[in-house]
Structure formats: C-alpha cells, structure tokens
Amino acid sequence: MKWMGRSRSGNIDDRRGMSSGGKFLAGGGIIGVIALLAQMFIGGDTGRIIGQIANQVQVNNGTEQRDLTPEELQQQEFVDVVLTDVDSIWTIVLKEKGENYKKPTLVLFYDGVQTECGGASSATGPFYCPADQNVYMDLGFMNEMTNRFGAKGGDFAMAYIIAHEVGHHVQNLLGTSEEMQRAQQGLSKAQANKLSVALELQADFYAGIFAHYDKQYLDVGDIEEALSAANAVGDDAIQQKTQGRIVPDAFTHGTSKQRMYWFTKGYQTGDISQGDTFSEMAN
C-alpha cells in the first residue's frame, strides 16, 4: 500500500508506551474469546462480555512509561494513514445516503487496555467498543495471524483488519448492531450465531468497499494479502486448527470462503446497498 508521506488525521490514541496490565492466562489467544467478541460486535451486553474476557486476564496495577521505538512510530504512522483513508471514504459514502459519519479513535495498546466496555487483553484481538465508539488493536495480532494461522501478512492485511473494525463502527452508527441485538432475543444459540455471522460478513463487505475506493493507493498483491487474512480467520479454518474439527452451529464470523466472498464483493462493487448479508444468511 502506498502510504508513506501521506496525510494523517492524528486520530490515534497510542498507549503502547504505557504498560498497565493485561497478561492473558487462559489458552487459545484470540481464538479463545472469539465467540464473546462476536457477541460484543453485534451490540450485546458488552459489559458482561468484556467482563468474561477480563476473567481470563491477570491485571497488573503498576504503570510503566517508555518512549516508542522507531518501528513503533512507523506503525503508528501507517495505521493513521489507513484510518484517515477509511474515515474519508465513509464520510462520503454515508453522506450520499443522507447519514452523518462520526470518526472513531483507533487505540493502540500492548497487553491490556481499559475501555468503556470494560477491560480487555491483547488476546482478544482487534475489537470495536460501541460504548465509546473506539477501535482497539494490539498490532501483535498480525504476528498471530501469520505465524499461527498461515496468513501472508503484509501492510494491506493490517489495513483490512482496521477497515473491518471500522465497519462495525459504521454498523453501530446505522443502527444495524442494535437491530441485530433485538433480533437475537429469544433465538437459540445456533440461530443467534447466524446473525452474528451476517454482521461479521457485512463488516468484511465494508472493508471491501474501503479497498474499492482506495484503489489509487494499492500495490500489486494488496488484495491478495487481504484475502489471505480473511481466509485465515474464517471460523472453519480456526476451528480446524484449534480443535481439529469443524462445528458449523458454533460459527460466529463466517467461513473462510464466505469472508473472502464478501470482501471481494465490496471491493468489486463499491456499492453499500449490495451488502445485505442478513438476507443471504436467511436463505
């Protein structure tokens, strides 16, 4: 991705120079809490869900501060450029729909972080907190995706993850998350999971819309990096690697094939009206 020297909004809250807790104790890393996060993304009882995650975290009450390394500062610049692009695109897209876009803050952290949704550890992976409308990300997540789950990596894989999380912010602004929370009430776990999958796939579709409108800054191979990341975090791929079997009723984010399909559809069409993942999941 062509990003060096480009404009930045500065809407980054970089807390990586502070260490104030969050050592993950339970096994599974991001995968160990993926179902809980899926519930959070669709506007569930976020405080309860983050509380469950926090039960897996040992909190260190001490606080240490340090200067960021040159590599960390470069990472900060990159995610700032990506977030600026994502915000600019959604400002235009939502304005055309008669909706206002409110820019989220992207919080970078190590180990653990406190949010309006409660405390969380880096083991949760990137997530969006609807209570404070911020995106939270430990960039070490990319190492887990490549080293443990076989993604190619690359800068646009990270851009895809950021755009996916901002996609949840868009869903929150449009009321989609709240609507899905209401729809889940009274459903079985398997039925509720289907709505979770639909919301996650729509966030992938929104990430594809970002890529569609950001084409002028893409390098050869960027889309392949995004698709490799989407493939690596499919429910079926994760279940196969972590438990040796696939349980479709437990899916919360969609299969690798579904995630790649919806990202590609968003990228090819750039049309937000074609992202009705809920109707497709109902068929």
N, C-alpha and C positions, 0 to 999 in steps of 0.2 A: 504494500500500500504506500502510495506517495504521501508522506505526512510531514517530513522534516521541513522546518521553517515556515509552516503554515500557521494561520491564526488560531488562537485558543481563547476560550471563554473564561478560563480560570475557575470554572465551577467544579473544582476538585477539592475535596477535603482529605488531604493526605495525612493519615495518622500513623504511618509506618515508622516514624521517628519516635513514637511513643509505644511502650510495651506495658500494658496494664492488665494482662490476664488472658485466659483463654487457652488452656492446654487440653487438647482432646484426649479423653481417656478411653472411651468405648471404641471398638473396632469398626472398620467399614469406611472411614473417611467420609467424603461427600455422599457416598452411596448409603452409608448407614442412616442418614437423615433425609434422604431424597423424598420419601413419601410425606414427611412432615412439612418440608418446604413446599411441596406441591400444593398442600392444603393452604399454606400461608399465601401463596401466589394468587389463589382464587378468592381471597378475601375471607378466609375462615377466621376462627378465633385465634388471631395472630399471637396475642399474649400467651395463650395456653400452649401454642405450638412452639414458639421460641422458648417457653419455659421448659418444655420437654427436651429441647435441644440443649438448654443450659444444664439440665440434669446430667448430661454427658460431658460437661466441661468443668475442669477444676480451675477456679478463679484465683489468680494471683493478685493480691491487693496492692502490691508495690508498683511504682511507676518509674520507668527509666526513659530518658530522652537522649537522642543522639542525632547527629547530622546524617542526612540521607546521602548515600553513595552516588557517584556519577551515573551508575547504571540505573539506580532507582529514580533519579531525577529525569533520565531519558524515558523511562517507563511512564512517569507522570506526564511528561510532555506528550507522549504518544496517546495515552488514554484521554487526555484533554482534547487533542485534535479530533479523535474519534467521536467523543461526546459532543463536541461543537458541531460536527457534521450531522450527527443523529438529531440533535436539537433543531438545527436549521431545517432539516428535511421535514420533521414532524410539525414544525411551526407552519410550514407551507401546506402540507397535506391536510392538516386539521382545519386550517383557515378556509380551505376550499370546501370543507364540509360544514362550515359555519361554527366550528368549535375552536376554543382557545387552548393553546398548549402552554403548560407551565413547566419550566425546565427543572428537572431533578438535579440533585447534587450527587456526584459519584464519590463515595467514601472508600479510600484505600486503607487497608489495615493488615497487620500481622497478628496471628494467634487468636485474639478475641476482640470483640467490639460491642459497645453498648448502643442500642437503637431504641426508638420509641416503641418498637415491637418487643423489646426485651434484650437480653444478652445473647450473643451467638459466638460460635468459634469459627475459625478458618475452615474447619472440617465440614461446615455446611455448604461450602462452595459459594459462588456469587448468588446474591439474592436481592429482591426488592422488598422494601418495607412500606406498605401502604399508609401506615400511621404517620410517618414523617416524609413520605414520598422521596426517599433516597434509595439509591442503588449502592450495595455494599459488595466489595470484591477484595479478596486476597489473591494477588496475582500468581501465587504459588499453585493455584488451581490448574493453570496451564501445564505445569510440570506433571501433575497427576494425570491429566488427560492424555499426555503424550507417553509418559513412562508406564502408566498402568493400563490405560485403555486404548492405546495404539493410534491416537490422532496424530496427524502430520505435524501439528503445531504451526508456527508462523504468526506474523503480526495480524493477519486478517482473521485467523481463528479467534484471537482475542477480541477483535472488532465485532465478530459475530456474537460472541458471548455478551458483550456490552450492549449491542443492539437488541438482543433477545431480552435482557433485563429491562431496558427502557421500553420494550414492547409491553411488558407488564405494567409499566407506568402509564402508558397510553390506554391500556385496558382499564386501569383504575380511573383515569380521567373521564373516559367514555361511559363509565358505569357498568362495564362488562363484568368485572370481578364481583361487584355487589350482586348483580343479577344472577351470576352463577352460584353464589353462596345461597341465595334464596332457593334456586332450583335444586340444590343438593339436599335440602331439608327433606327428611322422610324417605330418602332413597337408600337402597342397600349400598354397601361399600363398593361393590363392583360397578354399580350404576353411577355412584358419585365419582369414582375414578375415571369413568368415561368423560365426564365433564371436565375433570382435571386435565386429561389428555387433550381435549379440544382446546382448552385455554392455552396450554403449553405449545401446541402446534400453531395456534394463531400468533403467539409470540415469535415463533420461528418464521412464520409468514411475514410478520412485521420486520424482522431482521432482514429478510429478503428484499422488502421494499426499500429499506435503507441502502442495501447494496445496489439496487436498481438506480437510485438517484445519485449514488456516489461513484458511478462508473468512471468518471473522468479521473478519479484518483486511484483506481485499481491497477495493480500489476498483473502480469500473466501468472496464473497459478493461485490468485487470491480466492476465487470462488471454490477451487478445489480444496483449499485449506479450510474454508467454512464448512463445506460438505463433509470433510473428514471429521471435523469436530462434531457436527450434528450426528454423524454415523456412530461416533464413539460414545455419545451419551444417550443413545436410544435405550429404552427400557429393556428390550430383549438382549442387546449386547451387554448391558451392565449386569443383568441377572445371570446370563450365561457365564460371565467372568467371575462373578462374586459367589454364586451359589450352585453353578453347574447345571441349572435347569431354568426353563422359561415359564412364567406364570402370567398369562395374559390378563387375568382378572385383577392382578396387582399392578398393572401398568398405571403410571401417573403422568408420564411425559410423552408417551408415544414410542413406536418402534423406530429403529434407525431409518428404515425405508420411509416412514411417514414424516419424520423430521426433515430428511433431505428433500422429500417431495414438496413440502410446504415452504421451505426456504426457497427452493428453486422457483416455485410458482410466484412467490412475492418478487423475486429477482427478475423474472421474465416479464411479469405484467405491470408491476408498479402500481397496481390498482387495488386500493384498500377494500373496495366493495367485493372483491373476489376472495376474501379471507374468511368466509363463513365456515369455519372448521366444525362448528357445532351441528349444523345440518348434515354435514357429511358423516360425522360420527354417529348420528342418529339412524343413518341408513344401514 
